[in-house]
Amino acid sequence: YKNSKKSGSIISKVNTHHQQIVADNRAYLKCILDSLLFCARQGIAIRGHREDEDSSNKGNFLELLTLRAKDNDIIQRYFIEKEKTFRYVSGDYTNTFLEYLANIVIENIIDNVIAAGIFSIIVDETQDLSRHEQVAIIIRYATKDLSPAEVFLGFYKTENTDGETLSMLIKSTLVSHGLKIENLRGQCYDGAASMRGSYKGVQARIKEENHLAMYIHCNAHILNL
């Protein structure tokens, strides 16, 4: 009893130890997220071509963690010394973490667009290396000081590239992010018939719901940008 009174009960010691483990786990997770965010913001590849122990370069993400471990005790203990299965740096984990980070970024973007009141869209469609049709959607709006802001919303896969399918994709994407079609003031596409068509093109179909959404041809395509 006297020893317990001096040093604390077994339960309190277990709780203290558990709280320390939780705090360390959170600190390590933050180190992983910070490293992933750094790679993403710099636009550099995350994974390496070879990531086995014999590889001299395991990719930007793992090499960054190895570098940070030199002056970070948490990374040293969890990433360098711990068993590989508990390091949370596999491809599945990093993809999940990146998805969470991307969702936070998109939420901030949408909040800014909604605060602006009205917005325009720039949309382009192309085929990737795997022959899948990808639609890129960009939002353009004015900030509080009336400076133009242009932000990338995402790539969206589509099975068809006709005006009806693309217009439905654009509208459903905007609505899913809480952006109202009636607040759309401009739509910018290339010169493809499915986009600029006066009757069945994307711009015409969107104008049916909002006549204020003016269509402007994207002159950047003339320069092949």
C-alpha positions, 0 to 999 in steps of 0.5 A: 500500500505504501509503495503504491501510494508513493509511486501510484497505483498499477492502473494509473501507471498502465494508463500513463503508459498507454497515453504515452503510446497514443501520443507517440503514435500520433506524433509518428503519424504526423511525421508521415503526413508531413512528409507526404504533404511535402512530396505532394506540394513539391510535385515529386514522385513518392514511391521508388522503383525499388524499395527493398533493403538492397536498394540504394534509393527507395524513393523520395518518401522513404528517403525523406523519412530516413533523413528525418530520422537522424534528428527525430527520435519518433521516426527513428524508433518507429520507422528505423527500429520497428518491424516493417509491418508496423511502420505504416509506409506501404503503398496502400497506407500512403494512398489512403493518407494522400486521399485524406489530405486531398479531401482536406485541400478540396474542402478548403477550395470549395469553401473559398469558391462558395464564399466568392459567390460565383465561379467559372469552370475550365474543362478538358478531356483526354485519353491517358496511357491506359486508354481511359478517358479522363476529364480535368475540371478547374474552378476559376473564381475571384478572391476577397481582394478581387484577384483571379484564382484558378484551382484544380478540382480533379481528374474524373473518368468517363466512359463516353465523350458525348455532350450529354455524358460530359455535361452530366459528369460536370454537373454531378461533380459540381453538385457533389461538392456543394457548388450550385449550377445557378452560380456558374458564370462561365464555361471554357472548353476546347473546340470539339463538337461535343463541347462547343456544340450549339444544340447538343454540346456541353455548353448548350446543355449547361446553358439550358439550366443556367443561361448566364453561364457564358461559353468561351473557347479556350485559346490555350488549345491553339498553342497546344498547351 
